[in-house]
Amino acid sequence: MRILGIDYGTRRLGLALSDEGEILASPLPVCVRTTIKEDLHFLAGLIREKQVGKIILGLPLNMDGSQGEMARVVQEFADELRSECNVPVVLFDERLTTSEAERVLVHADISRKKRKNLRDGLAAVLILQGYLDSQRQG
């Protein structure tokens, strides 16, 4: 079984996939958002193609742990994913993953234009890897 990690964004979905041993997360090409129906159709196809058994969806909590408007949007998206794709969806705290991804890319001296295209995928990798690591640690 593989696990799909998703960094939800209003314009793009960052995507990452675990190996079969659920140890390492690797980036997938970013999904440029169109309509919710098309986004779900794309994800359903990806789930079948990659034999995904679980989805880890980053939950953007506020720094104090409370839920803001974006967290509610992500929870609604999770509900739609569950019903459309019939795969368990786990919400995982993603605080600071996008800013950490940006920091890594800046440190690697990646141009601003290229960072835009890599940031969401790297954020998805950080979300999924965080989940995988937390499962191994118990």
N, C-alpha and C positions, 0 to 999 in steps of 0.2 A: 504494500500500500504506500502511496505517496501522499504528501500533504501539500496543499496549495496555500501560499501566503498571499494576502492581498492588502495593499496600501490604498485605501479608498481616497479618491480625489474627485472633485466635480468635473474636471476635464480629462483626467487620466486615471487608470487603475494600474498601480505598480504591482507586478506579479513575480512570485518566486516559487520554486518547486523543491521539495526535499528529495533526497535520494531514497531508494527503497528501504534502506536501513534506518531512515529517519534521524540521521546524524548531521547532514550538511544541507544547507539551503543554497540554491543557485538562482540567479535572476533569469527571468523570461522576458521576452519583448513586452513593452508597455502596451496596454490596451487603451487606445484613444476613445473616449466615451462618445456615444452618439445618443441613442435613446435607451431607456432602462430595458425595454424589450430586447433590443439588439445586444446590449451589454450582457444580459442574462443568457441569451442564445449563444453568444461567443463563449462565455464561461462554461456553459453546459457542454459544448463541443470540446473545449479544452480538458474538462474533467473526464470525459469519456476517453479522449485521445491519450491522456497521460495517466489514466487509471488512478485518479485521485479518490481517496477514501475519506478525506477530511479537509475542511477549509479553515484557515486561521485568518481572521479579519481584524486588522488593527482598529482598536477603539480609541479615538482621540479624546482622552480625558483631560480636564483642566489640571493645572499643576497641583491643586489642592485635592485632586481625586474626584471632584464633582463632575457631573455630566453637563455639557453645554449643548447648544443647538446642533453642532456637527456630530456629536456622539449620538444624538437622537436620530439623525439622518442615517448614520451608519447602522444603527440597530434596525431601522426600517429596511435598509438594503439587505441586512443579514436575514431578516424574515423572508424577503422575496427570494433570496438565494436558496434558503432551505426548501421553500415550496417548489421552486423551479427546478432545482438540481438534485433534490432528494439525497443530499449529502450533509452530514453534521457540520455545522458552522460554529466555531468557537471564537468568541470575542476576546482579544488579547490587548492589554494596555500597551499603547504605542507612544506614550509620551516621549517626546524629544527624538523620535527616530528620524523624522524628516530633517530636523536641524543637524542631527548627527551625520546623516548621509551627506548633507551639504558640506559640513565641516571636513569630512573625509575627502570629498571631491576637490574642495579648495586646497586642502593640504597636498593632494596629488597633482596640483597645478593643472587641473582640467579647465578648459575655457568655459566661460559663462554659458555659451550656446550649447556646448556638449553636456555641461552639468544639468541643464534643464531636462535633457533626454535621459540622463542616467539616474537622477535623484530618486524618482519614484520607484524604479526597479531596485535600487539599493535600499531604500526604505522598506520595501517588501521583504528583502533578504534579511534585514535587521529584525523585523517583526517575526518572521518565521524562525530565524535562528534563535532568537530569544525564547520563543515557545519551545523549540526542540531542546535547548539547553535546560530549560526549567523542568521539562519532563524527565530528563536523565538525572537531574539532581533530586527528583522526588518532590 
